[in-house]
Amino acid sequence: MPDLVQYHIARLKDKNPRVRAASARELGLLGDAAALSILEELFQTDRDPEVKRAAQEAGRAIFKRIRLQQGK
C-alpha cells in the first residue's frame, strides 16, 4: 500500500470529522482497492453524516475504477 494511502487511512481516526471526511475523499481519488474495507467500516461506524457520505462516495469511486480496469 502506498505511503499516501496509509497516511489517509491513519487520518480516518482523527477526532475532527472534517479531517476524516477529507481523507475519505482523498482515498476515493487515489483509487486503491486496499482502502475499500476501511471505508466500508468508516461508513458503518462513524456518527458524522458528512464522513459517512464521503466514505460511501469514495468506496463507490474505487469500486467503479476497479470494474473499469477489469473491463466490466
C-alpha positions in Angstrom: 0.0 0.0 0.0 1.5 3.4 -1.0 2.5 5.7 1.8 -0.1 8.3 0.8 -2.9 5.7 1.1 -1.6 4.8 4.6 -1.4 8.4 5.6 -5.1 9.0 4.7 -6.2 5.7 6.3 -4.5 6.8 9.6 -6.3 10.2 9.4 -9.7 8.4 9.3 -9.3 8.0 13.0 -8.8 11.7 13.6 -11.2 13.2 16.1 -12.1 16.1 13.7 -14.9 14.9 11.3 -13.7 17.3 8.6 -10.3 15.6 8.6 -11.9 12.2 8.4 -14.2 13.3 5.5 -11.3 14.9 3.6 -9.2 11.8 4.0 -12.0 9.6 2.8 -12.4 11.7 -0.3 -8.7 11.6 -1.0 -8.8 7.8 -0.7 -11.5 7.8 -3.3 -9.3 9.9 -5.6 -6.3 7.6 -5.1 -8.4 4.6 -6.0 -6.5 2.0 -4.1 -8.7 -1.1 -3.6 -7.0 -1.8 -0.2 -9.0 1.1 1.2 -12.4 -0.4 0.4 -12.9 -2.4 3.6 -11.7 0.5 5.7 -14.1 2.9 4.0 -16.9 0.4 4.5 -16.1 0.2 8.2 -16.0 4.0 8.4 -19.4 4.3 6.7 -20.9 1.8 9.1 -19.4 3.2 12.3 -18.9 6.9 12.0 -21.6 9.2 13.5 -21.0 12.2 11.4 -23.2 12.3 8.3 -20.6 14.1 6.2 -18.0 11.5 7.0 -20.4 8.7 6.2 -21.3 10.3 2.9 -17.6 10.8 2.0 -16.8 7.2 2.8 -19.7 5.9 0.7 -18.8 8.1 -2.3 -15.1 7.2 -2.0 -15.9 3.5 -1.8 -18.2 3.8 -4.9 -15.5 5.6 -6.8 -12.9 2.9 -6.0 -15.3 0.1 -6.9 -16.1 1.8 -10.3 -12.5 2.2 -11.0 -11.8 -1.5 -10.3 -14.7 -2.5 -12.6 -13.4 -0.3 -15.4 -9.9 -1.8 -15.1 -11.4 -5.2 -15.3 -13.3 -4.2 -18.4 -16.8 -4.8 -16.9 
